[in-house]
Amino acid sequence: MPAHSLTTLAAGKTIIAAPAIEALASQLRGSILDASDATYDEARAIWNGMVDRRPGLIIRCADAADVVSAVRFAGDNGLLVSVRGGGHGIAGNAVCDGGVMIDLSQMKSVRVDAAAQRAWVGPGATLADLDRETQAVGLAVPTGINSTTGIAGLTLGGGFGWITRKFGLTLDNLLSVEVVTADGELRRASGSENPDLFWALRGGGGNFGVVTAFEFRLHKLGPQVLAGLVVHPFGDAEMVLKDYRQALEVAPDELTCWAVMRQAPPLPFLPAEWHGKEVLILAMCYCGDITEGEKATARLRSIGTPIVDVVGPAPFAAWQQAFDPLLTPGARNYWKSHDFTDLSDAALGILTGAVRRLPGPECEVFIAHVGGAAGRVSADATAFPQRSSHFVMNVHARWREQAMDQACIGWARALFEATRPHSAGTAYINFMPADEADRVQEAYGGSYHRLAQLKRRYDPSNLFRMNQNVMPVASSQAA
């Protein structure tokens, strides 16, 4: 491989001679790609089609030793670094321009100890990889709702989905990690080993190192759950949402129900005359006894006059993939998000009004129902501070043509600003786009100062800055 001019942390360029790159390659079980490789474009492509960056080098790691070598190479040469796990993050921070991309996507191992109810997961694994192994023995980790999401980014930023109310956030079920910190050292972090680093990694995103292995606590679940959709005409949306809000006040932890507002996709169970029309969808999952689930979902399912109700027993792994067809990679995506402690009438009116002005057929607004077990964890127990939020709004603009950028992004930003006065003031970092760097401190709230102090300890040069970045606290503020 020839010499390369690579982007530095100081936003300049430096020449890395061919022997240095060859020496790195000789240390790896994995491989190094540059723009001349046939697989380069595939390796740099991620879920969000708006992101089109070109790393100078891509280091495809096969194991933790490869990650150590990659981090030391980048640190020793002062190079801009990005880290790719599943490549699903909305902000596109998995890919840098001109620097080094540390690619973990080949590290997809999942090992389950059913008796101990533990799983050890590689940083390139997706939710589908994890579900496949855990559900084979009737166990689960609470994760997200799109099976192509990477477990690494999901966990480090929080992680919530259909069974969070029963079992907590993904990061609440993390028992330990192996992580390569900015000094190139492989460390173990848990409640008893490097506990301050473990605290920071549970919510602090990619700011503190490259995790090479996750150890999770597993829970008995499935393989069947009660799950499905109840689809309502959008003309009834405000009435349905007010009843939805009231029904959830007494929902057991086993029950989760999200509200989705969008144009109806051509679902096979939905009458053709509704395809392409605005609808309100209540998507629900009960992660307990099916008979009890029928009782628990009855109130939600009795609201209004739905078009269809397709709630019933389903394999949990299949329900985890139910929204995948609407979230395939390659489209252009832009998100804006708020946390809410409750859904006021005013907020509901703003939301429904915006859905009547959808800029494209794939754009949507969803309201995630959280709380439960996740809300009973102390706000300072992990770096994830949003324990009092009962709902999370995600304004999901999604489209195909670059000519629609302005309309779709503008619609999402306008709805975000209109709902701001009704929000809790915090935010879910995994839903924050690349243009929200000024919102990071607000998102972390009371956790931010401690994160900044730990950043100074573990990454004083801010090597890991391609993320929702926490800046190292200045030495004069460190005390």
Rosetta blueprint (number, residue, H / E / L):
1 M L
2 P L
3 A L
4 H E
5 S E
6 L E
7 T E
8 T E
9 L L
10 A L
11 A L
12 G L
13 K E
14 T E
15 I E
16 I E
17 A L
18 A H
19 P H
20 A H
21 I H
22 E H
23 A H
24 L H
25 A H
26 S H
27 Q H
28 L L
29 R L
30 G L
31 S E
32 I E
33 L E
34 D L
35 A L
36 S L
37 D L
38 A L
39 T L
40 Y H
41 D H
42 E H
43 A H
44 R H
45 A L
46 I L
47 W L
48 N L
49 G L
50 M L
51 V L
52 D L
53 R L
54 R L
55 P L
56 G L
57 L E
58 I E
59 I E
60 R E
61 C L
62 A L
63 D L
64 A H
65 A H
66 D H
67 V H
68 V H
69 S H
70 A H
71 V H
72 R H
73 F H
74 A H
75 G H
76 D H
77 N L
78 G L
79 L E
80 L L
81 V E
82 S E
83 V E
84 R E
85 G L
86 G L
87 G L
88 H L
89 G L
90 I L
91 A L
92 G L
93 N L
94 A L
95 V L
96 C L
97 D L
98 G L
99 G L
100 V E
101 M E
102 I E
103 D E
104 L L
105 S L
106 Q L
107 M L
108 K L
109 S L
110 V E
111 R E
112 V E
113 D E
114 A L
115 A L
116 A L
117 Q L
118 R E
119 A E
120 W E
121 V E
122 G L
123 P L
124 G L
125 A L
126 T E
127 L H
128 A H
129 D H
130 L H
131 D H
132 R H
133 E H
134 T H
135 Q H
136 A L
137 V L
138 G L
139 L E
140 A E
141 V L
142 P L
143 T L
144 G L
145 I L
146 N L
147 S L
148 T L
149 T L
150 G E
151 I H
152 A H
153 G H
154 L H
155 T H
156 L H
157 G H
158 G L
159 G L
160 F L
161 G L
162 W L
163 I L
164 T H
165 R H
166 K H
167 F H
168 G L
169 L L
170 T L
171 L H
172 D H
173 N H
174 L E
175 L E
176 S E
177 V E
178 E E
179 V E
180 V E
181 T L
182 A L
183 D L
184 G L
185 E L
186 L E
187 R E
188 R E
189 A E
190 S E
191 G L
192 S L
193 E L
194 N L
195 P H
196 D H
197 L H
198 F H
199 W H
200 A H
201 L H
202 R L
203 G L
204 G L
205 G H
206 G H
207 N H
208 F H
209 G L
210 V E
211 V E
212 T E
213 A E
214 F E
215 E E
216 F E
217 R E
218 L L
219 H E
220 K E
221 L L
222 G L
223 P L
224 Q E
225 V E
226 L E
227 A E
228 G E
229 L E
230 V E
231 V E
232 H E
233 P E
234 F H
235 G H
236 D H
237 A H
238 E H
239 M H
240 V H
241 L H
242 K H
243 D H
244 Y H
245 R H
246 Q H
247 A H
248 L H
249 E L
250 V L
251 A L
252 P L
253 D L
254 E L
255 L E
256 T E
257 C E
258 W E
259 A E
260 V E
261 M E
262 R E
263 Q E
264 A L
265 P L
266 P L
267 L L
268 P L
269 F L
270 L L
271 P L
272 A H
273 E H
274 W H
275 H L
276 G L
277 K L
278 E E
279 V E
280 L E
281 I E
282 L E
283 A E
284 M E
285 C E
286 Y E
287 C L
288 G L
289 D L
290 I H
291 T H
292 E H
293 G H
294 E H
295 K H
296 A H
297 T H
298 A H
299 R H
300 L H
301 R H
302 S L
303 I L
304 G L
305 T L
306 P L
307 I L
308 V E
309 D E
310 V L
311 V L
312 G E
313 P E
314 A E
315 P E
316 F H
317 A H
318 A H
319 W H
320 Q L
321 Q L
322 A L
323 F L
324 D H
325 P H
326 L H
327 L L
328 T L
329 P L
330 G L
331 A L
332 R E
333 N E
334 Y E
335 W E
336 K E
337 S E
338 H E
339 D E
340 F E
341 T L
342 D L
343 L L
344 S L
345 D H
346 A H
347 A H
348 L H
349 G H
350 I H
351 L H
352 T H
353 G H
354 A H
355 V H
356 R L
357 R L
358 L L
359 P L
360 G L
361 P L
362 E L
363 C L
364 E E
365 V E
366 F E
367 I E
368 A E
369 H E
370 V L
371 G L
372 G H
373 A H
374 A H
375 G H
376 R H
377 V L
378 S L
379 A L
380 D L
381 A L
382 T L
383 A L
384 F L
385 P L
386 Q L
387 R L
388 S L
389 S L
390 H L
391 F E
392 V E
393 M E
394 N E
395 V E
396 H E
397 A E
398 R E
399 W E
400 R L
401 E L
402 Q H
403 A H
404 M H
405 D H
406 Q H
407 A H
408 C H
409 I H
410 G H
411 W H
412 A H
413 R H
414 A H
415 L H
416 F H
417 E H
418 A H
419 T H
420 R H
421 P H
422 H H
423 S L
424 A L
425 G L
426 T L
427 A L
428 Y L
429 I H
430 N H
431 F H
432 M L
433 P L
434 A L
435 D L
436 E L
437 A H
438 D H
439 R H
440 V H
441 Q H
442 E H
443 A H
444 Y H
445 G H
446 G H
447 S H
448 Y H
449 H H
450 R H
451 L H
452 A H
453 Q H
454 L H
455 K H
456 R H
457 R H
458 Y H
459 D L
460 P L
461 S L
462 N L
463 L L
464 F L
465 R L
466 M L
467 N L
468 Q L
469 N L
470 V L
471 M L
472 P L
473 V L
474 A L
475 S H
476 S H
477 Q H
478 A L
479 A L
